[in-house]
Structure formats: structure tokens, C-alpha cells
Amino acid sequence: MATETCDMLSYTNKVILAPMVRSGTLPMRLLALDYGADIVYCEELIDWKLLRSIRRENEVLGTIDYIDTTDGTVVFRTCQREKTRVVFQIGTCDAERALRVAKMVEHDVAGIDVNMGCPKEFSVKGGMGSALLSDPDKAQNILRTLVQGVKVPVTCKIRILPELEDTLKLCKTLASCGIAAIAVHGRTKDERPRHANHNDVIKAVAHSLDIPVIANGGSKEIECYKDIAEFRKETGCTSVMLARAAQWNCSIFRPEGMLPLDEVIAAYLRYAVDYDNAPANTKYCVQNMLRDLQETPRGKKFLEAQTLQQMCALWELGEYCHKKQLELKACGLQDRYNVTPGLLEPKHKKRKVDDDVTEMRCAFLRSLYTSDVDLPKTRLLSCARSRGLKNPVYTTQQEDKLFRSIVTFDGKKYSSSYWEKNKRRAEQGAALVCLCALGIVDIRTLTHDGNVH
């Protein structure tokens, strides 16, 4: 029962990093903890995506990774540093699925939260997020199932309803499920950041419940640390949750005052490098910090960057990034987790393996190629033409939702051991193996920054 261990994570007098789409990944969460956040929420993760994942201990990074078995990407990454302070937010509309996910992750996190406030079309059409606000019976069932089924505190995050009385009634209903706290965003599902946050409604909720209420939605009013206390006072809540204010400058959590943005970005990039964060996600987070500064000369160079190495170089961390990536690779860090069809729906059949195929553990990573002329297939085609050979021929096999391609070049066959989520990537992987086998590309020198060293 969650109530047996609710004291493990207190929601009283806390400043919290809110769940933020794409921004709430491990580097941002660790940075928030560095600057003074008491609790950090991960971004909303959809139940079915976790259910098709496998848990892996990453000894090189010192992390726990949940890997999507369809493409080998990391769905959720956490570490010991945040174990007692990270809350896992589920996007769900089904109590049974929610519980299965919660049971998967409960030993790696400090709490479980159910997203009942997201107004995005994807969530609402799927019966998740703010759709649950109009289905209190389903919302209750999900929360009660979780409270009874896991040993960590369970919470939920909602948006207010158009009418105060309806909001109060809903919150009392949800609180009766035994949850440890409730976070209230002071806007309706149809309102956006340009609309004023209804602090008076949050205050009414806080006065009507016996459990901690976390105020959310006040980023427009919060420009420095002391504003957090003002927001808490105005809403009458026990704790405050920050989203956009933290996304813009995570040092908002520092009681001593905010740091210069360049210093914050540099600290974030170090975490991105140390924990092998995806370049696309890193770029998205830094873009949200830069905001209008994207129009500056450095901002424009940043928008052109595609690799961690290129991004870090703009904040004088290029050498740090390069050395760290070589260090991680030397310790055995894989560019991407390898998945096979057997990790999906197991089938009682053997996959045919050709004895004459040269196979390498070599993954194609699209983010490493800044130009189409650098792509493995393009380079292999150019090689064939320059040598007067027939064009490469690709044959691709599909199992479940994964693809593996074999390229025939100069009478020999080559393939990557990595199964891909589409045919194009599978062909690029096969071409890359061929290039490595021919000595055109040295597999030992391929690094995350996309350069050969």
C-alpha cells in the first residue's frame, strides 16, 4: 500500500520541477536538483510505451535505462542521485496498464504521478490527460488501483474546471483515493499560458483538502526565487511546482539568486554529455533556454548544430565533449541499444542467417550526418562508381516491426547486427558495415560527434 511509505517523499514545503514534455529528461532534472529543487518530475511517459520497454542497468553511465524494444532508444533514464526525489509521471487511461507500469518502475523512483491535466489532442483523444477530468470514475479507479498496488506515494496533476464548485468536488473525489498530494495547474484545459493563472481557485482547493496541494501555472509571475514564496502565499499551497520558469533558466531554484544563462547552459550541456543525452533532446532544451537569443550570431550557429560536439563547442566545451565521449566508448558504451524481433512478440520460428554475410555490431545514427552526401548509402554508391563496379543491391527482411537489410557489393554481402524501425535505416546500416569492412570507414573511430578521429 502506498500509504505505508508515504513518509518516504514529503510534498510539504517543497519547490518542485514540473513534468515538461521533452524537457524533463535526466540532465534537466539533475540540474534542477543542483540548484535547489526538492523534487523533480520526469516528462509524461505513456503507459503502452513503457510496457513495450525493458529495464537495463547501464554500468558505463551508472544509470537505469528503460529501452524501447522496437527501436533501441531510451524511453526513461534515471540514476541513484535522484532515486529518492524523482517522480515518474504516467500518461494513462487504464488502471490495469497504469499499475503494470508503476510496478515496473517503483523501485527506481520516489513516487508515481498520473497526468490528468495535459490538454494536447494526442492525450485527450486517447482518453488521457485532461480527458480524465470529465471522467471522475475512471480517474478514481486509476488512482485507487495505484495506491493499493505500489509502495511509493501516488499523486496526480490536474487542471481546474470552468466552475469552482466542480473543481472542488473533483479534487475532493481524487483526494479520497488515498493519494499523497495533488498538483493543480490554475488554468482550464482550454486556456493557454497567455491567460491569467486562477490563483484564487488553487487557494480554494488548498483550503478544502487535507492533503498537500501543489500550486502550478505561475511562471508568468515568477522571475526570481523570492517570487516562488509569493506564489505559494497567494495560492495558500504547501508547495510550488515550476515548469516554464525552470525551463527558461533552471537556476530559478537557487535561494542565492539566478545565474547567468550561459553558465546554466554550460552546466546543462555537461550533464547532457555525461549521461549521453540524445542530441535532438539536448538541442530542444537549450533552444528553450535561449528563446529570443536564438537570433544572435551564436544562437544562429546553435540552430545549425546537430551533434553534441557541435553544440558544446559554442560554449567552449568541445574538448570536454570529445574526451568524455571517447572515454565512454572505451568503457563499452553502445551508440544505441541493439534490439531484435525476439524482444517483441516471440515467434516459434528460427530466423535464417546467411553464413556468407559479413555482420558487424555497427549502428546507423542519422544525427551524425549533416549532409546527404555523407550518408553511408551515398558514399557506397560513389565508391562503386569510382571503381567501375555494379551498384550496391539491397535486400531487406522484416519481422514484427523491425527491419534488417543485406547489401551486396562486389559479390560480397554485408549487414548490421542492429535491427531498425524502418527499411531506409536498415539499408543505411548495411551500407555503413560495408564501408567499414572495405576500410573506407574505421569502425573504431566512429564517435558520437559524427567525426572520424
N, C-alpha and C positions, 0 to 999 in steps of 0.2 A: 504494500500500500504506500502511496506517495506520502500520506500524512505521517508515516512513521519516521520519515527522514527529511521533513520539510525544513528542519533547522540547519540542514547542510548548506542551504542557499537562502539567505535572508533578502527580502525585497524592501526592507525598510531603510530609509535614509541612504539611498543609493543613486549614483549617477550612471546611466546605462547607455551603451552603444546600441542603437535600434537596429533591427534587421533591415538591410538595404539590398535591393536587387543588384547583383553583380559586385557591389562594393563590400559586402560583409564577409569577404574571404579572410583567410588566416593572417596575411600581412597587416591588413587594416585592423583586425581585432587585437593583434599583439601590440600594434602601435597605440591603440586606444588604452590598453592596459598600462603601457609605459607612461602615458600622460596623465593617468589618474582615474580612468573608468573603473567602476567597481564590478560591473557585469557586462559581458558582450554577447550579443545575439548574432548567430550566423544568418546569412541570407535565407529567405524562404526556399526550402527544398521540397519538391513534390514527392508524395509518398511512393508512387509507382516507379519513380526514377531511383529511389533508394532501394526498392525491392528487387531491382534488377542489378544491384551492385554487390560487390564482395568486399569484405574488410581485409586490409593488408597492413602489416606493420612495416613501415619504411625505416629500416635501420640506418640508412645513409642520412636521411633528413631528421630522424628522430621523431617521426610523425606517425599518426594513424590515418590511413587513406581508405576511403570508400571509392571503389573503382567501378565505373560503368562497364558492364560486361559486353556491351555492344560495340564499344569503340576504344576502350582502354583509357579513357580520360578520368580525371579525378573529379568526383561529384562533391565530396566533402573531405577536407583535410584539417586535422586538429593535432594538438601536441600537449605534452604534460604540463607545460607552462600555464595553459588556460583551462585545464581539466575541471577545476573547481569553480570556474567563473564563466564558462561558455554555455549558452542556452541554444538548443537545437530547435529551430522553428520548422514545423511541418506544414506544408500545404496539402490539405486533405478534405474529402467529403465523405469519408467512410471510416467508421470506428475500428473495424477489424484491420484495415490496412494501416491506419494510424498506429495501432498498438503493435503491429508487426515491426514497423519502422522504429518505434520507440524502444522496443525490446532489443533491436539491433544495436542501437547507439547508446543506450542508457549507461553503460559502463565507461563510456568515453566522454560524457558531458555532465554538466551540473544540473541541467533542467531541460524540460521539454515544453515548447510553446506551440499553440495552434493558431495559425493565421486566420483571423476572422474579419479582416479589415481591408484586404487588398481589393481595389476596385477595377483592376485590369480585366479586360474582356476574357483573356485566357482563363483566369481564375474563376470568374463569375459563371462563364458558360460551362465550366467543369463542376459547378456546384461548390467551389471552394471560396476562400477569402470572404468578401463581403456578402456573398450569396448565403452564407450561414446565418447572417443577421436576420434574415427573413424566414429562417427555418430553425427556431429555437429547440425543437425536439431533437433534431439531428445534432445540433451543436451540443446539447446536453449529453446525448448518448456518446459522442466522441470524447468529451471531457471526462465523464464518469468512467468510461472504459479505460482511459489512460490513467486516471487517478488510482483506480483499483488494480491496474496491471503493471505499473512500474514503481521503482523505488526512489525516483528522483522527483522533485517538485514539478508540478504541471501548472502552466499558466495559459492565458490566451490574450491576444491583442485584437481590439475591435475598433471600429469607427462608430460615431454616435448616429442615432436615428434622427429623422427630422423633428420629431416631437420629444420633449424632455421626458414625459411620463413613460413613453415607450422605451426610451433609453434606460431609465431607472429600472423598469420592470425586467428588461433583458439582462442587465448587469446583475440584478439580484438572483435571477434564474441561473445564470452562469456561475455565480459565486457559490450557490448552494450545491454545486457538484463536488466541492472539496478542493478546488484549485487554490494554489498558494498566493496568487496575485492576479490582477487584471490590468492590462495596459490599455489606455483609452486615448485614441487619436481624436482630437476635438474638431473633426470635420466629418460631414456625411460622405457617403460613398460617391456622391455626385459632385462634391466640392473639391477644388484643387488648391495648390499652395498659394495662389493669388488671393484666395478667400481667407477671411479672418478666422483664426482658430477660436472655437467657442469655449474659452476657459471657464466660463460660468457653468457650462454643462458638466465639464470634467469635475468641477468643485462640488456640484450637486451629487455626482456619482460617488466621489470620495467620502462625502458626509453620510451617504446612505448605506455604505458597506462596512463590514467588519474586517475585511481582508485588505492588504495593501493595494493601493491604486497608483499606477504609474502614469504620469502625465506625458503626453506626446503631442507633437504637432506645433511646437512653439519656436521653431528655428528662426522664423522671421523676427522674433522678439529677443533672441539670444545672440549677442555679439561678443560676449566675453564671459568668463567663469561666474562672475557675480550675478549675471543675468539668470543663471540657472536657479539660484536661490530665489530670485524674484518670481520666476515662473512657477516654482514649487509652491511658494507662498500664495500666489494668486489663484492657483488651482486647488490648493488645500490637500495636495497629494503627499504621499510618503516618499516618493521617488520621481525622478525625471529621466525620460528617455530621449536621446538626441539622434536625429538622422541627418538631415541636410547640413546642419551647422557643423557636425562632426565630419561629414563627407567633404566639406569645403576646406576645413582646417582642423585636423584631429586634435591639435593641442588645445582646443577649446576646453578639454577636460583638466587642464593644468590650473590648480589653485593659484600658482605663482604668476600666471599670465600666459597669453598665447605667444608662440614662437614665430619667427619669420617663415613665410610659406616655403621658401627654398630649403630651409633646414628640415621642415616637415616632409617635403617631397623626398629629400635625400634619405631621411630615416626610413621612409616607406619603401623606397627602392632597394635599400639594403635588405629589408625583410623579404621583399619580392625575390631577390637573388638567393638569399639564404634558404628559402623554402621553395625554390624552383617554381614560382608562381607563373601561370600562363601569361605570355606576353600580351595577348589581347585583353585579358582581365587587368593586368598592370596598367596598360595604356588607358583603359576606361577609367580607372580610379584616379590616375594623375590628371586626366582631362577634367574631371570633376573638381579637382583642386585648382587647376589653372583658370578655369572659367574664362573671363574676358582676356586673360593673359595669353590665350591661345593665338591672339592676333599679333603678339610681339614677335620679333625675329626668332627668339628661341622657341616660342610657342609654335610657330610655323614649322620649325625644324622637328619639333617633337611630333607633330601630326604626321610627318613623313616617316618617322621611325616605326619599325616593325618588330625589332628584336629587343630583348632586354639590354644587350650590349649597346645598341644604338641609343636607347633611352637613357641608360646610366651615364653614357659619355657626356650628355648635355648637362649633367650635374657633377661632373668630374669624378665619376665612379666607374668609368670604363675599365680601368685596370683592375679594380676590385672585382667587378663582374666577371671579367675574363679569368682571373685566377681562381675565383670561387667555383665557376663552372667546370674548370679543368680539375679542380680538387674533388668536386662531387662526382664527376665522371670517373676519375681514378678510383674512387671508393665504390664504384659499381652502380651509380645512379643511372637508370634507364631513361632514355628520352621520352618514352611513353610505355605504359604497361602493355604487355602482349596479351591479347585475348584470343580465344579460339571458339569455334562454334560449340564445342562441348560445354562451355560455360553458360550457354543459353539453354535451350530445351534439348536435353541429351537425347540422342538418337541411337538406336541399336544397329548401327552400321559402321563399317570401317571406311575412313577416308583414304582414297587412293593416293599414294605418294610415289612419284616417279623417281627411280634410282638415279637417273641421269640429270637431275635438276640440281644446279648449284644453289644452295639456300643459305642466306645469312640473316642473322638477327639484326636487321637494319630497318629502322622506321622512317617513313616519309613524313616530314613535318612541314606543312605548307608555309608556316610563318617564317621559315628560314630562307625563303626565296623571294627576293624583292622584285624580280623581273621574270617574265615568262620565258625569256631566252635562257635563263639559268636552270629551269626545271629539268629534272633527270630525263624525261622522255625527249625533250627538245635537244639536249646535249647528246643523247644516244643516237638520235636520228642524224644529227650533224656528223657524228663520228662515223656512222655507216656510209654516208655520202662521201666524206673525205677519203675513206679507204676503198671506195668503189664496191661496197658490199650491198646486199639486198636490205631493204628497210626492215627494221625490227618488227616482229609479228607477236601480238599479244593474245593469249588465250586466258580467259577468266572463268573461274568456277565460283559458284555461290552456294553457301549453306546457311540456313536460318537467315539472318540479316547481315551476314558478313561475306566479304569478297577476298579472293586470293588470285593473283594473276601470275602467269609464267610468260616471260618474254624469250623468244627465240632469236638469237643474234649470232650470225656467222656459224650456224649449225649447232650452237650450244644453247642450253636452256638455263634461265636464272629466275629466282623468285625470293621474295622476302618472307621470313617466318611470321611476319605480322599480318593478321587478317584485318581488312579495312572495312569501313562502313559504306563505301561506295566503290564502283568499278574504277573510276578515274584515279582515286588514291591508290588502289591496288596496283594499277599499271605503273604509276609513278614509283611505287616501292620496288617493283620488279626491275624497272629501269635503273634505279639507284644501285641495286645489288649488282647488276651487270657492270655499271661504271666502276664500282669498287673492285669487282673481280678482274676487270681489264686494267686496273691500276690508274685509271683516269681520276678517280676519287679515292682517297685513302680513308677508309672507314675509321681508322684510329684518330684521325684529325678532325672529324666532324664534330662541331661543338654547337651548343645552344644558340650562339650568336650568328650562326649561318656562315661563318668564315672558315677557311682552312688555315690551320696554324702549323 
